[in-house]
Structures are given as C-alpha cells and as structure tokens.
Amino acid sequence: MAGETFALENNDMILGINSPKESLGGPYSVVYKSLTERWAIVTMDWDEKAGLGIRWFWGNAGNPFSSGHPTWLVIPSSLCISLLNGLPLPYEYRKSIEKYLSGDISGEELSTLVRSRKDW
C-alpha cells in the first residue's frame, strides 16, 4: 500500500517508510507534500548524513520501490537548499530544516520540534 491508495494525509504513515534500513536514519519530518500530485519530501539521514528524500505515491507501489519495499530517493546535498527555496514553508520551519541540514540540530530534535508545533 505505497501507491495510489496510500493515505498521504497521515504524516505518521509517510514517516513509517524506512527502507533501506541499513542506510536510512529517520525519516524525521515531512517537509512538504502534494496531495494532488501525490508526492512527499522528508528529512532523513542517509549514511549518517542529514538530507532530504522524495517519493511519489501513484500506481500500485509508488516510486521508488526496491526489493518489494517503498524507498526514498535521496536528494543530492547540493540541491537541498534550492529545493527548499521552491517550497512555501513557514519561515521558522524552514530555518529548523536548515539547522538540521547543517548539523546544528539532530533529526530527533527536529522531529520533536515539529511535533510540538501544530501550526507548521
């Protein structure tokens, strides 16, 4: 259930996609999602480095999908800030994501911060 029937409204379900486990830490927060185009961007650690991942939720399995599991496409670190620039994010949330990406806060700290703020 990682394709067109996936409940994108539920951030906890999105954050539950954690494959491949040997390389992935998190994901920690949903940065942005499009319910109409059916994709989501998350913060995550990839090989112990802070970053962003994206996934599309369409068809039977969504994309990317590997070895029978929904996975995240890792956004190259050189593109992360440009990607954030194109998203309509609240200022404080955007700054928190940048702190995470620069290593000033951990993914767990970002997750706690996001869960405490219902206005993001």
Contacts in CASP RR format, 6 or more apart in sequence:
PFRMAT RR
TARGET T0000
AUTHOR 0000-0000-0000
METHOD contacts of the structure
MODEL  1
MAGETFALENNDMILGINSPKESLGGPYSVVYKSLTERWAIVTMDWDEKA
GLGIRWFWGNAGNPFSSGHPTWLVIPSSLCISLLNGLPLPYEYRKSIEKY
LSGDISGEELSTLVRSRKDW
2 17 0 8 1.000
2 57 0 8 1.000
2 61 0 8 1.000
2 62 0 8 1.000
2 65 0 8 1.000
2 70 0 8 1.000
3 38 0 8 1.000
3 57 0 8 1.000
3 58 0 8 1.000
3 59 0 8 1.000
3 60 0 8 1.000
3 61 0 8 1.000
3 62 0 8 1.000
3 70 0 8 1.000
4 38 0 8 1.000
4 57 0 8 1.000
4 58 0 8 1.000
4 59 0 8 1.000
4 60 0 8 1.000
4 62 0 8 1.000
6 13 0 8 1.000
6 38 0 8 1.000
6 57 0 8 1.000
6 62 0 8 1.000
7 13 0 8 1.000
8 14 0 8 1.000
8 33 0 8 1.000
8 35 0 8 1.000
8 38 0 8 1.000
8 40 0 8 1.000
8 57 0 8 1.000
9 35 0 8 1.000
11 30 0 8 1.000
14 27 0 8 1.000
14 30 0 8 1.000
14 33 0 8 1.000
14 40 0 8 1.000
14 42 0 8 1.000
15 26 0 8 1.000
15 27 0 8 1.000
15 28 0 8 1.000
15 29 0 8 1.000
15 30 0 8 1.000
15 42 0 8 1.000
16 27 0 8 1.000
17 27 0 8 1.000
17 55 0 8 1.000
17 70 0 8 1.000
17 71 0 8 1.000
17 72 0 8 1.000
18 24 0 8 1.000
18 25 0 8 1.000
18 26 0 8 1.000
18 27 0 8 1.000
19 66 0 8 1.000
19 69 0 8 1.000
19 70 0 8 1.000
19 71 0 8 1.000
20 66 0 8 1.000
20 69 0 8 1.000
20 71 0 8 1.000
23 46 0 8 1.000
23 47 0 8 1.000
24 44 0 8 1.000
24 45 0 8 1.000
24 46 0 8 1.000
24 72 0 8 1.000
25 44 0 8 1.000
25 45 0 8 1.000
25 46 0 8 1.000
25 48 0 8 1.000
26 43 0 8 1.000
26 44 0 8 1.000
26 45 0 8 1.000
26 107 0 8 1.000
27 42 0 8 1.000
27 43 0 8 1.000
27 44 0 8 1.000
27 53 0 8 1.000
27 72 0 8 1.000
28 42 0 8 1.000
28 43 0 8 1.000
28 44 0 8 1.000
28 45 0 8 1.000
28 100 0 8 1.000
28 107 0 8 1.000
28 108 0 8 1.000
28 110 0 8 1.000
28 111 0 8 1.000
28 114 0 8 1.000
29 42 0 8 1.000
29 43 0 8 1.000
29 97 0 8 1.000
29 107 0 8 1.000
29 110 0 8 1.000
29 111 0 8 1.000
29 114 0 8 1.000
30 40 0 8 1.000
30 41 0 8 1.000
30 42 0 8 1.000
31 41 0 8 1.000
31 42 0 8 1.000
31 43 0 8 1.000
31 52 0 8 1.000
31 84 0 8 1.000
31 87 0 8 1.000
31 89 0 8 1.000
31 97 0 8 1.000
32 40 0 8 1.000
32 41 0 8 1.000
32 87 0 8 1.000
32 88 0 8 1.000
32 89 0 8 1.000
33 39 0 8 1.000
33 40 0 8 1.000
33 41 0 8 1.000
34 40 0 8 1.000
38 56 0 8 1.000
38 57 0 8 1.000
38 58 0 8 1.000
39 54 0 8 1.000
39 55 0 8 1.000
39 56 0 8 1.000
39 57 0 8 1.000
40 54 0 8 1.000
40 55 0 8 1.000
40 57 0 8 1.000
41 52 0 8 1.000
41 53 0 8 1.000
41 54 0 8 1.000
41 75 0 8 1.000
41 83 0 8 1.000
41 87 0 8 1.000
42 52 0 8 1.000
42 53 0 8 1.000
42 54 0 8 1.000
42 55 0 8 1.000
42 72 0 8 1.000
43 50 0 8 1.000
43 51 0 8 1.000
43 52 0 8 1.000
43 53 0 8 1.000
43 97 0 8 1.000
43 100 0 8 1.000
43 101 0 8 1.000
43 107 0 8 1.000
43 110 0 8 1.000
44 51 0 8 1.000
44 52 0 8 1.000
44 53 0 8 1.000
44 72 0 8 1.000
45 51 0 8 1.000
45 107 0 8 1.000
46 53 0 8 1.000
46 74 0 8 1.000
49 77 0 8 1.000
50 100 0 8 1.000
50 101 0 8 1.000
50 102 0 8 1.000
50 103 0 8 1.000
50 107 0 8 1.000
51 74 0 8 1.000
51 75 0 8 1.000
51 77 0 8 1.000
51 80 0 8 1.000
51 100 0 8 1.000
51 101 0 8 1.000
52 74 0 8 1.000
52 75 0 8 1.000
52 80 0 8 1.000
52 83 0 8 1.000
52 101 0 8 1.000
53 72 0 8 1.000
53 73 0 8 1.000
53 74 0 8 1.000
53 75 0 8 1.000
54 72 0 8 1.000
54 73 0 8 1.000
54 75 0 8 1.000
55 62 0 8 1.000
55 63 0 8 1.000
55 64 0 8 1.000
55 70 0 8 1.000
55 71 0 8 1.000
55 72 0 8 1.000
55 73 0 8 1.000
56 62 0 8 1.000
56 63 0 8 1.000
61 68 0 8 1.000
61 70 0 8 1.000
62 70 0 8 1.000
63 73 0 8 1.000
64 70 0 8 1.000
64 71 0 8 1.000
64 72 0 8 1.000
64 73 0 8 1.000
65 71 0 8 1.000
75 83 0 8 1.000
77 101 0 8 1.000
80 101 0 8 1.000
81 98 0 8 1.000
81 101 0 8 1.000
84 94 0 8 1.000
84 97 0 8 1.000
84 98 0 8 1.000
89 97 0 8 1.000
90 119 0 8 1.000
90 120 0 8 1.000
92 117 0 8 1.000
92 120 0 8 1.000
93 114 0 8 1.000
93 117 0 8 1.000
93 120 0 8 1.000
96 105 0 8 1.000
96 110 0 8 1.000
96 113 0 8 1.000
96 114 0 8 1.000
97 110 0 8 1.000
99 105 0 8 1.000
99 110 0 8 1.000
100 106 0 8 1.000
100 107 0 8 1.000
100 109 0 8 1.000
100 110 0 8 1.000
105 113 0 8 1.000
114 120 0 8 1.000
END
